[in-house]
Amino acid sequence: MNEIEKWEFGSLEWCKFAAETGVKLIKQANLDLNKYEWGFSEDYIFMPKRLLAGRERADWHFMIHNGKVSGGASLPIECLELSGFHAVAEWALIAHASSFIYDLKGQNKRFKDEETLNNDLTMAGKERKTKSFIGKPVWPPGIGEALMGIGGEGLHNITARRLKHSPEVSDFPHTEYGVPILTEMTNEQKTRFYKLLGR
């Protein structure tokens, strides 16, 4: 049996796959799409140029609009204008952790690890200057359940299984769920990490 194809986080191929996965999960949930006007998008900033593949930016989306679900490796204004989940993240902050498989308990642990990282960055004078979300995240009944999939194979784990580690971030010390540990980095690693974050 051939191994499944894997790509790096934020690459065009992976963004296409992630968007297709979101669309598929919404469709298989058999929701009444006419009841929803909702969008999901992720926009990765300070991407390594080699991964942009000619794009100006790396992003992907899926949305429910006018009773239909659609998506792609793009970020149309129609999606951003919908209430939903619209994240803007520095690529280096989440690239490594996004390839780790976890359940709800692991997800909560990752979020706590990321909170620690952000606090450590603030203490180092490298706090984030931009917002992490466009608007307040909105999760209507049924949507979150649909994206959790079946048997733990939801949007995160399905897309995580198709990721391989990127050399820019793979050597940083990290938690069990791939979140960089700033306090354990060497000065050289910290300098490199700050540059990757655009800070």
C-alpha positions as CSV (number, residue, x, y, z in Angstrom):
1,M,0.0,0.0,0.0
2,N,1.4,3.4,-1.0
3,E,2.0,6.0,1.7
4,I,-0.4,8.9,1.6
5,E,0.9,12.1,0.1
6,K,2.1,14.7,2.7
7,W,2.8,18.4,2.4
8,E,4.1,21.2,4.6
9,F,1.8,23.4,6.6
10,G,0.4,26.3,4.6
11,S,1.6,24.9,1.2
12,L,-0.9,25.3,-1.7
13,E,-1.5,21.5,-1.8
14,W,-2.3,21.3,1.9
15,C,-4.5,24.4,1.9
16,K,-6.5,22.8,-1.0
17,F,-6.8,19.6,0.9
18,A,-7.9,21.3,4.1
19,A,-10.6,23.3,2.4
20,E,-11.9,20.1,0.6
21,T,-11.9,18.3,3.9
22,G,-14.0,21.1,5.5
23,V,-16.5,21.0,2.7
24,K,-16.7,17.2,2.9
25,L,-17.3,17.1,6.6
26,I,-20.1,19.7,6.3
27,K,-21.7,17.7,3.5
28,Q,-21.6,14.4,5.3
29,A,-23.3,15.9,8.4
30,N,-26.5,16.3,6.4
31,L,-27.3,19.7,7.9
32,D,-30.1,21.9,6.5
33,L,-27.7,24.3,4.8
34,N,-30.5,26.8,4.3
35,K,-30.4,27.5,8.0
36,Y,-26.8,28.7,8.0
37,E,-24.8,31.6,6.7
38,W,-21.4,30.8,8.1
39,G,-17.7,30.9,7.1
40,F,-14.4,29.4,8.2
41,S,-11.0,30.7,7.2
42,E,-7.4,30.6,8.1
43,D,-4.8,33.1,6.9
44,Y,-1.1,32.4,7.6
45,I,1.2,35.4,7.7
46,F,5.0,35.6,7.5
47,M,5.1,32.4,5.5
48,P,8.5,31.2,4.2
49,K,8.6,32.4,0.6
50,R,9.5,28.9,-0.7
51,L,6.1,27.7,0.5
52,L,4.0,30.4,-1.1
53,A,4.4,28.9,-4.6
54,G,3.7,32.3,-6.3
55,R,0.8,33.2,-4.0
56,E,0.8,36.6,-2.3
57,R,-0.5,34.9,0.9
58,A,-1.4,31.5,2.2
59,D,-5.0,31.0,3.2
60,W,-8.0,28.7,2.8
61,H,-11.7,28.7,3.5
62,F,-15.0,26.9,3.4
63,M,-18.4,28.4,3.9
64,I,-22.1,27.9,3.8
65,H,-23.8,30.6,1.8
66,N,-27.2,30.7,0.0
67,G,-27.8,27.1,1.0
68,K,-24.6,25.7,-0.5
69,V,-21.2,24.8,0.9
70,S,-18.0,25.7,-1.0
71,G,-14.4,26.2,-0.3
72,G,-10.8,26.5,-1.6
73,A,-7.3,27.6,-1.2
74,S,-8.3,31.3,-1.2
75,L,-9.9,33.9,1.0
76,P,-12.9,35.5,-0.8
77,I,-14.5,38.6,0.8
78,E,-17.8,36.7,0.7
79,C,-16.5,34.3,3.3
80,L,-14.9,37.0,5.5
81,E,-18.2,38.9,5.5
82,L,-20.0,35.9,7.1
83,S,-20.0,35.3,10.8
84,G,-17.9,32.3,11.8
85,F,-14.3,31.4,12.5
86,H,-11.7,33.6,10.8
87,A,-8.2,33.1,12.1
88,V,-5.0,35.0,11.3
89,A,-1.9,33.3,12.5
90,E,1.8,33.6,12.2
91,W,2.9,30.5,10.3
92,A,5.8,29.7,12.6
93,L,3.6,29.9,15.7
94,I,1.4,26.9,14.7
95,A,3.1,25.1,11.8
96,H,4.7,22.4,13.9
97,A,1.8,21.8,16.3
98,S,-0.7,21.5,13.4
99,S,0.9,18.2,12.4
100,F,0.2,16.5,15.7
101,I,-2.8,14.2,16.3
102,Y,-4.9,14.7,19.4
103,D,-8.3,14.3,21.0
104,L,-10.3,17.0,22.9
105,K,-8.0,16.6,26.0
106,G,-4.9,17.0,23.8
107,Q,-6.5,20.0,22.1
108,N,-7.0,21.7,25.4
109,K,-3.4,21.0,26.4
110,R,-2.2,22.5,23.1
111,F,-4.3,25.6,23.7
112,K,-2.7,26.0,27.2
113,D,0.8,25.5,25.8
114,E,0.1,28.2,23.2
115,E,-1.1,30.5,25.9
116,T,2.2,29.9,27.8
117,L,4.1,30.6,24.6
118,N,2.3,33.8,23.9
119,N,2.9,34.9,27.5
120,D,6.6,34.1,27.3
121,L,6.8,36.1,24.0
122,T,5.1,39.1,25.7
123,M,7.6,38.8,28.6
124,A,10.4,38.9,26.1
125,G,9.0,42.1,24.5
126,K,7.9,40.2,21.4
127,E,4.2,40.3,21.9
128,R,1.8,40.1,18.9
129,K,0.9,43.4,17.2
130,T,-2.1,42.1,15.2
131,K,-5.3,40.4,16.1
132,S,-5.7,36.6,16.0
133,F,-9.3,36.7,14.8
134,I,-11.4,38.8,12.4
135,G,-14.5,39.3,14.6
136,K,-15.6,37.1,17.4
137,P,-15.6,33.3,16.6
138,V,-19.2,32.0,16.1
139,W,-20.1,28.3,16.1
140,P,-23.8,27.7,15.4
141,P,-25.3,24.4,16.7
142,G,-24.4,21.5,14.4
143,I,-21.3,23.1,12.8
144,G,-18.8,22.1,15.6
145,E,-20.2,18.6,15.7
146,A,-19.9,18.3,11.9
147,L,-16.2,19.4,11.9
148,M,-15.4,16.9,14.7
149,G,-16.3,14.2,12.2
150,I,-16.7,10.5,13.2
151,G,-14.6,8.6,15.7
152,G,-12.2,11.4,16.4
153,E,-11.4,11.9,12.7
154,G,-12.4,15.6,12.4
155,L,-11.0,18.5,10.5
156,H,-7.8,18.9,12.6
157,N,-6.8,15.2,12.7
158,I,-7.6,14.5,9.0
159,T,-5.5,17.5,7.9
160,A,-2.8,16.9,10.4
161,R,-2.2,13.4,9.0
162,R,-1.3,14.9,5.7
163,L,1.4,17.2,7.1
164,K,5.2,16.7,7.2
165,H,7.4,18.9,9.4
166,S,9.0,22.0,8.0
167,P,12.8,22.5,8.5
168,E,12.4,26.1,9.6
169,V,10.6,25.1,12.8
170,S,11.4,21.4,13.3
171,D,14.5,21.9,15.5
172,F,12.9,24.1,18.1
173,P,12.2,22.5,21.5
174,H,8.5,21.8,21.7
175,T,5.8,20.4,24.0
176,E,4.2,17.0,23.5
177,Y,1.8,18.6,21.0
178,G,4.3,20.5,19.0
179,V,4.1,24.0,20.5
180,P,7.5,25.7,20.6
181,I,9.0,26.3,24.1
182,L,10.6,29.7,24.1
183,T,12.2,29.3,27.5
184,E,14.2,26.2,26.3
185,M,15.5,27.8,23.1
186,T,19.1,28.8,22.6
187,N,19.7,32.5,21.8
188,E,20.2,31.5,18.1
189,Q,16.9,29.7,18.0
190,K,15.1,32.6,19.7
191,T,16.5,35.1,17.1
192,R,15.4,32.8,14.3
193,F,12.0,32.2,15.8
194,Y,11.4,36.0,16.3
195,K,12.3,36.6,12.6
196,L,10.0,33.8,11.5
197,L,7.2,35.5,13.5
198,G,7.9,38.9,11.9
199,R,8.5,40.4,15.4
